[in-house]
Structure formats: structure tokens, C-alpha cells
């Protein structure tokens, strides 16, 4: 979708607001400053006696124009900022919806820091330009009006003073392509800095343990140097073009003085005429400068729209500006209810599930198995065998290349949308907690009156830990749960699953940070939940001993399956996995 089509679609979202902003901020904004020039010509001619008229009316007109200008600027600011807020909300809502629709493991095509940069800076660039799209209309009207007034009386002078302005406009237009390249490089460099800062702040412990602080600081300095250089080029070229445009008025004034000096001496060109020329020339120079700025911003808006389209990751470009309700005034609608659970799980069948990581041969290939209600199935294998990838493909967190997932015999068209609470809940290998209270991290928006927190805490073997926390369930966990131990973090994630009481529990190496006693109690309490069906990635003996079936993966394929004792007798790989380390 071209930038103009995208902007036109945004403009139609609140057409009345767009037109009000255009009239006040793009037409009246440019026209009103022409009026003082006419008044000043009369005023100066009155001073030299050419027009025998009281100066009181002249001063009254100037005051009236100033009051009208102030009112126009206030109304324009209100309309323009309202338009920007509404349009930015619409674009960001569409972006967020698309990101949440994407497979969970590949929701962002770039880093979180880069995505935040696009959400903030690129959306702001697009909506700012949207509010300026009618500026050329006002600029054409004011230039035509001013040049018409001047050329009708002084055609030779008009030509002499406006040629420099036209030349400046041509120079600015020629330089916009280079400015666009500089802006793209500047945005990408800023995104790289944001990305590194986000990753470093989220991995402080890992950096400290590795003694990598000097390397991280050196990398940050390198990225900052690149960002500084690209920003300098961007700002320098933009300022140079802006300076050329805005200083064109001074060039035009000098040309006017040279051309009109003799006429002013003979009386053919009055002081009032000179005041009118200077007034119009100064404003026209500003208008030309604004038009040059408009052209540069159009190029930069194209860059921003391309970067935002990348975040849409395969969706039609028009979806970026798709019309939808935005709730900036009044109460928002109630949140969507959780999906109806439907018939309880009796069987989950996976048939020929295949997924390959982009640009690599690793993944899972042709995996087939069936889970029965109440069963406990463990996926085991060496590092890199495809265990986590299998869970992600099954749950729709990555898009499978082939295969079918069936719930009670019915094929799932969109596993990611179907396999959610209360049907299914999943705890990844590295659970994600938020910088909120323990209660909020477990509920994640679930109404308190609809949740059995005490039962969930007991099932996750977390009740004693909560009793020891200074504020109990209201204890703040810090960024990503940094105030918790690894085992506590995993059990909080488990409690988040249990409080939703799903039919199917999917754990990715849940007990890896638990001691033997805590792990044993956790599995006992899981089994005490009637009808719980579990799919677990684990190499721990406690889980393997309890398994109704173990799926042994190697190279992305199931190479053996069965109970632990049978696999130990038949599979060297199984014996190697469970041997003491």
C-alpha cells in the first residue's frame, strides 16, 4: 500500500476531525498572516501622508487580526492534536492486535526494543504527517494570493524576489532522497541501542556471572557511536535544508532593495509598498520552508510506514490502518470472556507434525502420538532433540509446516486460538513474570472472585513460600520476577496454570530448578487433581517414573516410546539420559 493510500484511509476514519484540522491548521493558518501586510501598507502610507486617513482604524484592524490569529491557533492546536491522538491509537491498536495474533514464539519480526521504537517513533511520524497532508492546499492558496497581489502591481519586482525562493524549493526537493536514507539509518541505529539496553537490563545476572560488563559497555558505546553518527547526518542535512529555505527571505529582501531602490527614490515604490513586500516575502519564505519540510517528512513517513508494515508480519498492508473502534472517551467495553471449554478432553491426537526452523534443518519431523484423558506423558531427549519445538508446534506457537492436531477427533484449524485456558495451559522452559505483585502475576486479569488461589498455591507447592513473603500475595516480584529464586519462579508459573483449571497441562521442564522433595510433592499434587492430563518435557527421574508413556526424541523424530523400564532395557539413548551426572 502506498503512503498516500494509507494516509487517505487514516483521514477517513474521523473525516470531520481531519477536515476541521485541515481548515484550521492548514488553510487559515497560512491565510491570516497575509492580512497584516495589507494593513501595514496602509499604515505606512498614512504616516507619509499618501492616504489621509486616521491611524486608529489601522491599529484596530491589527489588534483584531492578532485576536483572530490567537483564536485560530488555539482551535487548530486542539483539532490537530485530537486527530493525532485518535489516529495513533488506531494504528497502535491494529499493530498490537496483529502481534497478539502471531504465533507466540515468533510474534515479533524484530527485537522488543526495536518494536517499541517503531510503536513510539514511527507511529508518531505517520500521524504527525497525516495532520499536515492538507498543508499544500493552504500553501498553494497563500502563495497564489500573495504573488497575485504583488504581481498585479509590481510584476518586475515580484519576479526578482521570488526566483530565489523557487530555487531553494528545487534544491530541497532534490535532497529529499538522501534525507530519507539518512532517516532510515538513524532509526535503525536508535533501535539497535534500545534493543541492547533492553536485553542487558533483562539479563543483568547472566552478564555479571560471565564477567561480561566491559564487553557489554564496549558494545553499547559502539552502537551509540553509530547512532550518533547517523543522527548527526540526518539532523545536519535536515537543518541545512531548513536553513536554506528559511533564509531565502533574507536573500529576497536583499534582491528587493537592489531592484527597488531607484523606484523608492522617485516615489514609484512607496514605503508602504516596501512593507507589504517584506511582510509577504518573509511569510512566503516561511511557507516555502514549510513545504520543503513537508517534502522531507513525506519521505520519512514512507520509511516509517515500511517499518510498521514489517511489524504486521505477513498481514495485508491495509490492516495497519483498518478502521475499528477506539475508546478514548467514555468507558471501554467489557473484556472478552474466556472461550467456552466445550466437551472435556478425551483424547488429543498429533499426526505427522513437522516444523523446521527458518534457515535451518533443525526442528521436528513427522511426529505422531496420542494423549488420553488422565494420562501423564513425558517427552525426553538430549539437548537440541526438538522437545521444546515439538510443544511449540503442537500449541501453535510456531506455524507447523505439516501435520494435524485433533481434539476429541476434531481437527484444529488454529491450535493457537483453541489450546488456551480453560482447555489447555502451558508453562514454557523460561516462564515470564511481570513487575507486579504475586497475586497479579498468578491471576493475569482473571477476576479474583472466579479464582481459587488457595488451591492453586497448594498445587504448586507455594503456600509455605507465600507465608514467608513480607506482603504475602501482594509482594512485588520485581522485573521478570527477579526477587524470586528459580524454583519459586517456576512454581508461580505453575500456579498461574492451576488457577485456570485446564483440561490439559503442558510443562516444558517445569521441575528443572526444584529440589527432589519439592518436585515429588508437586507431581503428587498434580496427580491428585482428578482427570488431569499432562504433557511434560523432562529428564528428571521423578517425572519419568510416573509417566504412562515416554516419547524419546532424537533429531526431531520419535525414535522410541514406552514405559521407563522398557526403554531402559531397549534404548542406549534412554540409559544415557537417565544415568547419574
Protein Blocks (a to p, Z undefined) as FASTA:
>chain_A
ZZklmmmmmmmmmmmlmmmmmmmmmmmmmmmmmmmmmmmmmmmmmmnopagcdfklmmmm
mmmmmmmmmmmmmmmmmmmmmmmmmmmmmmmmmmmmmmmmpcfklmbfbdfklmmmmmmm
mmmmmmmmmmmmmmmmmmmmmmmmmmmmmmmmmmmlmmmmmmmmmmmmmmmmmmmmmmmm
mmmmmmmmmmmmmmmmmmmmmmmmmmmmnopmmmmmmmmmmmmmmmmmmmmmmmmmmmmm
mmmmmmmmmmmmmmmmmmmmmmmmnopacfklmmmmmmmmmmmmmmmmmmmmmmmmmmmm
mmmmmmmmmmnnopafklmmgccdddfecjdddddddddebjadfbdcdehiacddehia
bdcehiacdddehiacdddddehilpmmmmmmmnopaccfbdcddeehiacfblmlmmcc
fkbccddfbdcdddddfklmmnnopafklpcfklmmmmnopmmmmmmpmnlmmlcebjhh
lmbcfklmmmmmmmmmmmnopabdcdehkllmpcfklmmmmmmmmmmpghiacddddfbf
klmmmpmbdcddeehiafbgcdfklmmmmmmklmmmmpcZZ
